[in-house]
Each structure stands twice: as structure tokens, then as C-alpha cells.
Amino acid sequence: MLSALFYILLGIFDALAMLVLILKLYRMPLLKYKYRILLFVVCISIISYVIRVVLQTPKLDLPLQYVFFFLFLRFGIRLKLHSGAFISGTGISAYITIQLILFYLLNLVFNIDHNVLNENTGGSVYVIQIVSIISAYLIAGLLKIYKGGFSFISYPPHDFKLQENYGTKTNKMLLSGSILSFITIILMVVMLYDRNPLMCIFLSLLTFGISYFLSDRGDYEDVREAIELYRYGNKER
């Protein structure tokens, strides 16, 4: 019973760290939705425990987490479909990258067995998880303090009734990044259970790098459109 409670409690902090990282990467509000966020991280931690420990189907955990994070951003924070899907994939890729890099650093020092990546409990698992959680909070804090992150996604809640033009450069970018992230998450699950963590790191870094590049382009397009709108407005005068 105590081990289950500890697993769920650690899972709450883990899910919260991932969500905080996602929100701060894209300058989304946090305290405004604090009660919804708290309810969400408790629920997803319990669901993860059921999937991994009770049902013994850990391969489903990461893909389902992506879906649940997307649904929360879509309906809990009210981001548009493509925006929620994109930042979910980017944030999860970033968090997995942190965990895998920490695993390799600890492996260099303590020679940790690769099987630890597929396990649910144990000292090494908890160390990697706790250090990953702290690292994500620190990164999110630095983004907040130094006003970092990307700003091309408008502040929520979004108006779902507003007709969206998916032909714009930004929306095409978001949809492409979302599809790439989901495919990568599926591939990473397969490779983790094939004991190929090095390829997982390569994939997660590649996906996050592409998402970072697309986000940077999104900020650039956002600024460019604002300048063009300003110039057009001046001409109208």
C-alpha cells in the first residue's frame, strides 16, 4: 500500500514537472489554472499507476500520456487543437530528453543497467525520476525569470468558434510538428523495450530540435506578420 502511494505521489510531481515545462516553454499561464492542473496531475498519476502496475501494460503509458496532456490543454486550458497537440509533443520530447541524458550521466558514474529504463520501481528509477523533476522545475523557473520561451501561440482561452485557417505557415508548422512528435513517441517506446536507449536519445533530441526550430520560426512569423499589419495599417491611414 505504501509503495503504491509513493508511486502515485512521485507520479504527481512527475506529471506536474512535465506540464510546467510545457506551459513555460510557450509562456502559458500556470497559476490561473492551478486547481485544474492539480486535479489533472493527480488523475494522470493514478491512471499511469493502473496502466503500468495493475494492468502490466507499460508500453501504453507514454502514448496515452501524450493523448491525456493534449486533451487537458485542449479542454482544460482551452488551446486550439493544433496548438495543444504541438506543445504537448514538444514538452514531452524535452522531458524525455532530460531523463535519458540523466540516465547516461548516471550510467557513466554508477554503471546502471539499461533495464532500469523499462522498470517502474527501484532506487535507480527513483533517482532518475526525482532529478528529472527537479531539472524540469529549474528550467521552467529560469524561463519564467528571464522571460524565455516562445510566444507565437496566443494566450488562452482560445475561441473555438473562430474559423481556423490551416493553410497558414504557422498552422502547417504546428500540424507537422504534432504528427512528428506523436510518431517519435511511439518509436521511442518500441526502442526502449528493445533496449536501445541511445537511439531513443537521438530521436528525442532530433524531435525536440525540430520542434524548437519550428517554434523559433513561429515566433519569427508572428513578428513578421505584426510588422506587415502595422505597415498595412499605416498605408490605410
MARSE-18870 format. One record per residue (C-alpha): residue number from 1; y negated, x negated, z negated. Coordinates in steps of 0.001 Angstrom, whole numbers, m for minus. Each point is the difference from the previous one (the first is absolute). Example, Ala and Ser with C-alpha at 12.3 -4.5 7.8 and 13.67 -1.06 7.14 Angstrom:
+-----+---------+---------+---------+
| pos |       y |       x |       z |
+-----+---------+---------+---------+
|   1 |    4500 |  m12300 |   m7800 |
|   2 |   m3440 |   m1370 |     660 |
+-----+---------+---------+---------+
***
This chain:
+-----+---------+---------+---------+
| pos |       y |       x |       z |
+-----+---------+---------+---------+
|   1 |       0 |       0 |       0 |
|   2 |   m2419 |   m2801 |    m952 |
|   3 |     789 |   m1899 |    3210 |
|   4 |    m739 |    3126 |    2062 |
|   5 |   m3331 |     510 |   m1778 |
|   6 |    m925 |   m3652 |     495 |
|   7 |     918 |     230 |    3713 |
|   8 |   m2146 |    3114 |     454 |
|   9 |   m2914 |   m1448 |   m2007 |
|  10 |      36 |   m3215 |    2031 |
|  11 |     317 |    2108 |    3148 |
|  12 |   m3165 |    1900 |    m971 |
|  13 |   m1999 |   m3229 |    m247 |
|  14 |    1609 |   m1217 |    3236 |
|  15 |    m925 |    3147 |    1945 |
|  16 |   m3490 |     m30 |   m1514 |
|  17 |    m491 |   m3655 |    1003 |
|  18 |    1028 |     793 |    3573 |
|  19 |   m2277 |    3036 |     171 |
|  20 |   m2970 |   m1821 |   m1542 |
|  21 |     456 |   m2816 |    2533 |
|  22 |     106 |    2518 |    2866 |
|  23 |   m3139 |    1806 |   m1181 |
|  24 |   m2040 |   m3117 |    m697 |
|  25 |     952 |   m1629 |    3326 |
|  26 |   m1768 |    2911 |    1685 |
|  27 |   m2714 |     684 |   m2580 |
|  28 |    1438 |    3357 |    m995 |
|  29 |    m923 |    1695 |   m3294 |
|  30 |    2319 |    m510 |   m2968 |
|  31 |   m1388 |    1591 |   m3165 |
|  32 |   m1028 |    3127 |    1897 |
|  33 |    3707 |     846 |     431 |
|  34 |    1324 |   m1571 |   m3219 |
|  35 |    1985 |    3035 |   m1190 |
|  36 |    1608 |     568 |    3401 |
|  37 |     798 |   m3698 |     230 |
|  38 |    1571 |     m22 |   m3467 |
|  39 |    2182 |    3009 |     830 |
|  40 |     991 |   m1553 |    3323 |
|  41 |    1058 |   m3409 |   m1386 |
|  42 |    2057 |    1649 |   m2762 |
|  43 |    1761 |    2233 |    2548 |
|  44 |     692 |   m2782 |    2491 |
|  45 |    1363 |   m2256 |   m2740 |
|  46 |    2447 |    2694 |   m1101 |
|  47 |     992 |     676 |    3621 |
|  48 |     565 |   m3735 |     552 |
|  49 |    2220 |    m157 |   m3092 |
|  50 |    2057 |    2940 |    1238 |
|  51 |     386 |   m1507 |    3489 |
|  52 |     832 |   m3533 |   m1129 |
|  53 |    1926 |     482 |   m3243 |
|  54 |    1324 |    3568 |    m132 |
|  55 |     844 |     530 |    3689 |
|  56 |     651 |   m3719 |     678 |
|  57 |   m1790 |     142 |    3363 |
|  58 |   m2655 |   m2766 |    m380 |
|  59 |    m367 |    m444 |    3775 |
|  60 |   m1811 |    3335 |     133 |
|  61 |   m2537 |    m929 |   m2661 |
|  62 |   m2541 |   m2011 |    2026 |
|  63 |    m145 |    2314 |    3066 |
|  64 |    m338 |    3024 |   m2292 |
|  65 |   m2733 |   m1741 |   m1990 |
|  66 |   m1951 |    m422 |    3236 |
|  67 |     393 |    3722 |     713 |
|  68 |   m1027 |    1003 |   m3541 |
|  69 |   m3030 |   m2304 |     m17 |
|  70 |   m1064 |    1408 |    3341 |
|  71 |     419 |    3592 |   m1236 |
|  72 |   m2047 |    m761 |   m3118 |
|  73 |   m2814 |   m1557 |    2004 |
|  74 |     164 |    2907 |    2433 |
|  75 |       5 |    2879 |   m2492 |
|  76 |    m931 |   m1569 |   m3354 |
|  77 |   m3039 |   m1944 |    1192 |
|  78 |    m367 |    1948 |    3258 |
|  79 |     m67 |   m2760 |    2579 |
|  80 |     629 |     841 |    3622 |
|  81 |    3527 |    m440 |    1311 |
|  82 |    m465 |   m3270 |    1911 |
|  83 |   m2246 |   m1534 |   m2692 |
|  84 |    2450 |     727 |   m2822 |
|  85 |    2974 |   m1276 |    1992 |
|  86 |   m1808 |   m3194 |     985 |
|  87 |   m1259 |   m1055 |   m3425 |
|  88 |    3348 |     895 |   m1614 |
|  89 |    1798 |   m2365 |    2345 |
|  90 |   m2576 |   m2774 |    m396 |
|  91 |     m46 |     217 |   m3802 |
|  92 |    3786 |     135 |    m355 |
|  93 |     377 |   m2955 |    2405 |
|  94 |   m2534 |   m1958 |   m2065 |
|  95 |    1805 |     802 |   m3257 |
|  96 |    3428 |    m922 |    1395 |
|  97 |   m1466 |   m3260 |    1301 |
|  98 |   m1260 |    m799 |   m3515 |
|  99 |    3456 |     707 |   m1476 |
| 100 |    1866 |   m2087 |    2576 |
| 101 |   m2362 |   m2959 |    m319 |
| 102 |     385 |     131 |   m3786 |
| 103 |    3773 |      79 |     425 |
| 104 |     m84 |   m3164 |    2094 |
| 105 |   m2340 |   m1770 |   m2412 |
| 106 |    2246 |     874 |   m2947 |
| 107 |    3040 |    m946 |    2052 |
| 108 |   m1429 |   m3490 |     563 |
| 109 |    m435 |    m476 |   m3748 |
| 110 |    3001 |    1843 |   m1458 |
| 111 |    2394 |     267 |    2980 |
| 112 |     302 |    3798 |    m202 |
| 113 |    2923 |    1645 |    1809 |
| 114 |   m1032 |    1921 |    3156 |
| 115 |    1983 |    2986 |   m1302 |
| 116 |   m2841 |     658 |   m2440 |
| 117 |   m1915 |    1650 |    2876 |
| 118 |    2647 |    2720 |     194 |
| 119 |     355 |     587 |   m3734 |
| 120 |   m1665 |    2671 |   m2140 |
| 121 |      41 |   m1687 |   m3404 |
| 122 |     220 |   m3439 |   m1559 |
| 123 |   m2316 |   m2674 |   m1326 |
| 124 |    m890 |   m1495 |    3399 |
| 125 |    m642 |    3455 |    1484 |
| 126 |   m2345 |     902 |   m2844 |
| 127 |   m1861 |   m3321 |     198 |
| 128 |    m642 |     399 |    3745 |
| 129 |   m1027 |    3620 |    m510 |
| 130 |   m2370 |    m682 |   m2910 |
| 131 |   m1673 |   m2988 |    1708 |
| 132 |    m357 |    2061 |    3207 |
| 133 |   m1627 |    2835 |   m1950 |
| 134 |   m2471 |   m2355 |   m1687 |
| 135 |    m766 |   m1714 |    3327 |
| 136 |    m705 |    3333 |    1710 |
| 137 |   m2346 |    1074 |   m2808 |
| 138 |   m1828 |   m3347 |     171 |
| 139 |    m435 |     234 |    3787 |
| 140 |   m1227 |    3587 |    m285 |
| 141 |   m2407 |   m1043 |   m2759 |
| 142 |   m1402 |   m2833 |    2097 |
| 143 |    m437 |    2349 |    2958 |
| 144 |   m1912 |    2377 |   m2276 |
| 145 |   m2189 |   m2699 |   m1583 |
| 146 |    m896 |   m1747 |    3253 |
| 147 |    m195 |    3238 |    2031 |
| 148 |    2804 |   m1136 |    2280 |
| 149 |    2347 |    2074 |    2107 |
| 150 |    m466 |    2063 |    3128 |
| 151 |   m2424 |    2889 |     363 |
| 152 |     681 |    1540 |    3415 |
| 153 |    1978 |    2917 |   m1501 |
| 154 |   m2455 |    2589 |   m1279 |
| 155 |    m165 |     935 |   m3674 |
| 156 |    2376 |    2851 |    m960 |
| 157 |     508 |    2912 |     m38 |
| 158 |     220 |     323 |    3783 |
| 159 |    m606 |    3286 |    1764 |
| 160 |    3415 |    1040 |    1352 |
| 161 |   m1578 |    2767 |    2072 |
| 162 |   m2049 |   m2483 |    2011 |
| 163 |    1641 |    m613 |    3382 |
| 164 |    1049 |   m3640 |     230 |
| 165 |    m302 |   m1999 |    3209 |
| 166 |    3105 |   m2233 |     106 |
| 167 |   m1243 |   m1681 |    3173 |
| 168 |   m2567 |   m2150 |   m1808 |
| 169 |     662 |   m3724 |    m498 |
| 170 |      68 |     336 |   m3781 |
| 171 |    2475 |    2895 |     m45 |
| 172 |    2288 |   m1694 |    2538 |
| 173 |     m95 |   m3083 |   m2211 |
| 174 |     892 |    2009 |   m3112 |
| 175 |    2901 |    1782 |    1689 |
| 176 |    1381 |   m3266 |    1429 |
| 177 |    m259 |   m1716 |   m3385 |
| 178 |    1722 |    2922 |   m1759 |
| 179 |    2968 |     m46 |    2379 |
| 180 |     299 |   m3792 |    m283 |
| 181 |     m49 |     126 |   m3809 |
| 182 |    2707 |    2678 |    m232 |
| 183 |    2293 |   m1842 |    2437 |
| 184 |    m535 |   m3239 |   m1948 |
| 185 |     850 |    1666 |   m3316 |
| 186 |    3307 |    1262 |    1452 |
| 187 |     805 |   m3462 |    1398 |
| 188 |    m855 |   m1683 |   m3318 |
| 189 |    2432 |    2247 |   m1869 |
| 190 |    2770 |    m966 |    2432 |
| 191 |    m796 |   m3720 |    m284 |
| 192 |    m224 |      50 |   m3783 |
| 193 |    3510 |    1374 |    m246 |
| 194 |    1176 |   m2520 |    2607 |
| 195 |   m1365 |   m2676 |   m2379 |
| 196 |   m2644 |   m1231 |    2399 |
| 197 |   m3144 |    m130 |   m2163 |
| 198 |   m1652 |   m2676 |    2137 |
| 199 |     m79 |    2354 |    2986 |
| 200 |   m1324 |    2722 |   m2322 |
| 201 |   m2909 |   m2240 |    m971 |
| 202 |    m677 |    m745 |    3660 |
| 203 |      40 |    3711 |     875 |
| 204 |   m2162 |    1070 |   m2941 |
| 205 |   m2533 |   m2769 |     672 |
| 206 |     m45 |     840 |    3709 |
| 207 |    m481 |    3716 |    m667 |
| 208 |   m2692 |    m560 |   m2606 |
| 209 |   m1699 |   m2524 |    2280 |
| 210 |     m58 |    2470 |    2895 |
| 211 |   m1196 |    2796 |   m2306 |
| 212 |   m2691 |   m2318 |   m1375 |
| 213 |   m1123 |    m858 |    3543 |
| 214 |     m63 |    3694 |     966 |
| 215 |   m1960 |     823 |   m3154 |
| 216 |   m2494 |   m2741 |     786 |
| 217 |    m336 |    1439 |    3506 |
| 218 |    m494 |    3412 |   m1568 |
| 219 |   m2909 |   m1287 |   m2060 |
| 220 |   m1448 |   m1647 |    3118 |
| 221 |     313 |    3200 |    2061 |
| 222 |   m1546 |    1991 |   m2839 |
| 223 |   m3053 |   m2292 |     m93 |
| 224 |    m253 |     m63 |    3798 |
| 225 |      77 |    3802 |     232 |
| 226 |   m2659 |     272 |   m2719 |
| 227 |   m2272 |   m2420 |    1906 |
| 228 |     526 |    1875 |    3267 |
| 229 |    m732 |    3306 |   m1722 |
| 230 |   m3190 |   m1481 |   m1480 |
| 231 |   m1124 |   m1299 |    3379 |
| 232 |     821 |    3279 |    1703 |
| 233 |   m1929 |    1881 |   m2680 |
| 234 |   m3019 |   m2228 |     513 |
| 235 |      59 |     616 |    3745 |
| 236 |      70 |    3723 |    m573 |
| 237 |   m3183 |    m347 |   m1997 |
+-----+---------+---------+---------+
***
